[in-house]
Amino acid sequence: MEKSKNDLLSSIKLIQLYLNNYYDGHTDCYKSIAVELRKLLCDKNPLLPRVHPEIKLHKLNLTKLKETSPSLMGGLVLSIAGSIYKNEKGKSSFELKFANPFELISVKDWVNQSVLSTQITIFQIIKSIADKEAAHSDPEYDKTLLFTKSLGFIDTESHIPVLIGISEYILKFYKKEIETDL
């Protein structure tokens, strides 16, 4: 278990480093963030719940809306699980919006929430970027990246700020809920 804890701390530190570099203008760092998020949240035995089996993350507002008003989702193509805005540097930013009142769900359920459409989940965004652009270089994009590349936010393709928003949430959650307990 000690190795897993060390690997978790290393991933958290790397995400923070890559985020800092991303905001300093090294925009390709989102790819490295995706690899670390895949390790933490999406592998067969994801690192975050392996080290902290009791961990639960905040349910998204979009998920709550789908549960309470499923008729609203019929035929919906685009459904964004957060807010898009221009940050102080004029770049696209994305912030996840959570159910009110707050609800906590397992990591497995959390990554299976829709984030950009009813068909695209957090898991798919992370895995697609990590597998198609970062850790591997496949000759073709998958359906997830084809969709997100066709949807622009202010100055970039949608998958990039969404991934950054996911990583910012994971860092904030970790620092508030886990790091304080170490």
C-alpha positions in Angstrom: 0.0 0.0 0.0 2.9 2.3 0.6 3.8 2.3 -3.1 0.2 3.2 -4.0 0.2 6.1 -1.6 3.5 7.4 -3.0 2.1 7.0 -6.6 -1.0 8.9 -5.6 1.0 11.8 -4.1 3.2 11.8 -7.2 0.2 12.0 -9.5 -1.3 14.9 -7.4 2.0 16.8 -7.6 2.3 16.2 -11.3 -1.2 17.4 -12.0 -0.5 20.6 -10.1 2.8 21.1 -12.0 1.1 20.4 -15.3 -1.7 22.8 -14.5 0.7 25.5 -13.6 2.6 25.0 -16.8 -0.7 24.9 -18.7 -1.7 28.3 -17.3 1.8 29.6 -18.1 1.1 29.0 -21.8 2.3 25.4 -22.2 -1.2 24.3 -23.4 -0.1 20.8 -24.5 0.3 20.0 -20.8 -3.4 19.0 -20.8 -2.2 15.7 -22.3 0.0 14.9 -19.4 -2.8 15.8 -17.0 -5.0 13.3 -18.8 -2.5 10.5 -18.2 -2.4 11.2 -14.5 -6.2 11.5 -14.2 -6.5 8.1 -16.1 -4.2 6.6 -13.5 -6.1 8.1 -10.6 -9.7 7.6 -11.8 -10.0 5.4 -14.9 -7.7 2.4 -14.8 -9.0 -1.1 -14.0 -7.9 -0.6 -10.4 -7.9 3.3 -10.1 -5.3 4.7 -7.7 -7.5 7.2 -5.9 -10.1 4.6 -4.6 -7.4 2.0 -4.1 -5.6 4.2 -1.6 -8.9 5.7 -0.2 -11.6 3.1 -0.7 -14.1 5.2 1.2 -13.7 8.2 -1.1 -16.8 9.7 -2.7 -16.9 12.7 -5.1 -19.6 15.3 -5.7 -22.4 14.5 -8.0 -22.8 16.8 -11.0 -25.8 19.1 -11.4 -26.4 17.6 -14.8 -26.6 14.1 -13.4 -29.1 15.3 -10.8 -31.2 16.9 -13.5 -31.2 13.7 -15.6 -32.4 11.8 -12.5 -35.1 14.2 -11.5 -36.3 15.3 -15.0 -35.4 12.6 -17.5 -37.8 13.9 -20.1 -35.6 17.0 -20.5 -32.8 14.8 -21.8 -34.8 13.2 -24.7 -33.1 14.1 -28.0 -30.6 16.4 -26.3 -27.3 16.6 -28.2 -25.4 19.1 -26.1 -25.5 19.2 -22.3 -22.6 20.8 -20.5 -22.0 19.9 -16.9 -20.6 23.2 -15.9 -19.9 26.8 -16.8 -17.6 28.1 -19.6 -16.0 31.4 -19.1 -13.0 33.5 -20.1 -10.4 33.6 -17.4 -8.1 36.6 -16.5 -5.7 35.6 -19.3 -8.5 35.6 -21.8 -8.4 31.8 -22.2 -11.3 29.4 -22.0 -12.0 28.0 -18.6 -14.5 25.4 -17.4 -15.9 24.8 -14.0 -17.9 21.8 -13.0 -21.3 22.5 -11.4 -22.5 20.2 -8.6 -25.9 19.1 -7.5 -27.6 21.2 -4.8 -27.7 20.1 -2.1 -24.4 18.4 -2.5 -24.4 14.6 -2.9 -21.4 12.3 -2.9 -21.1 9.3 -5.1 -18.4 6.6 -5.7 -15.5 7.3 -8.0 -16.8 4.7 -10.5 -20.2 6.5 -10.7 -18.5 9.9 -10.8 -16.5 9.1 -13.9 -19.6 7.7 -15.6 -21.4 11.0 -15.4 -22.2 12.9 -18.7 -20.0 16.0 -19.1 -20.4 17.4 -22.7 -23.4 15.5 -24.0 -25.6 12.7 -22.8 -23.3 10.4 -24.7 -19.9 11.6 -23.4 -18.7 10.9 -19.9 -15.9 12.1 -17.7 -14.3 8.7 -18.2 -14.5 9.0 -22.0 -12.9 12.5 -22.0 -10.0 11.4 -19.8 -9.4 8.0 -21.6 -9.7 9.5 -25.1 -7.2 12.3 -24.4 -4.8 9.9 -22.6 -5.1 7.1 -25.1 -5.4 9.0 -28.4 -3.2 12.1 -27.8 -1.0 11.6 -24.8 0.2 8.1 -23.8 -0.4 6.8 -27.4 -0.5 8.3 -30.8 -3.2 6.6 -32.8 -3.6 7.5 -36.4 -7.3 8.4 -35.9 -9.4 10.1 -33.2 -12.2 8.2 -31.5 -15.8 9.4 -31.5 -15.4 11.3 -28.3 -12.5 13.5 -29.6 -14.2 13.9 -33.0 -17.2 15.4 -31.2 -15.2 17.5 -28.7 -12.9 18.9 -31.5 -16.0 20.0 -33.4 -17.2 22.0 -30.4 -15.2 25.1 -29.6 -15.1 27.1 -26.4 -13.9 30.7 -27.0 -10.4 29.9 -28.2 -10.0 26.1 -28.1 -11.5 22.7 -28.6 -14.0 21.7 -25.9 -12.2 18.7 -24.5 -9.2 20.8 -23.3 -10.9 23.2 -20.8 -13.2 20.4 -19.7 -10.3 18.2 -18.8 -8.6 21.2 -17.0 -11.8 21.8 -15.1 -12.0 18.1 -14.0 -8.3 18.2 -12.9 -8.9 21.4 -10.9 -11.8 19.8 -9.1 -9.8 16.7 -8.3 -7.0 18.8 -6.9 -9.3 21.0 -4.8 -11.1 17.9 -3.5 -7.9 16.1 -2.7 -6.4 19.1 -0.8 -9.6 19.8 1.1 -10.8 16.3 1.9 -7.8 14.0 1.8 -4.6 15.9 2.3 -5.8 17.3 5.6 -6.4 13.8 6.9 -2.9 12.6 6.1 
